[in-house]
Amino acid sequence: MRSSPGTVSVFVALAPVLRKGDYLKAILDGKALEKKYYSTVIQLETIDRGMHQLAVAVYDKRV
């Protein structure tokens, strides 16, 4: 990832779409980030310049 201010936008394609109350969490370099995302657009901030691994997990509203 390369961004001078460390901000990266991630657009997630899902099928089926998120249900009401479900959310996404970003997993950066093997660590789940704290913030919950209720849409498929994730704004990551203060990301260090360099190579990273990113995954996104869907969580049920009951979790």
Buried (B, 14 or more C-beta within 10 A) or exposed (E): BEEEEEEBEBEBEEEEEBEEEBBBBBEBEEEEEEEEBEEBEBEBEEBEEEEEEBEBEBBEEEE
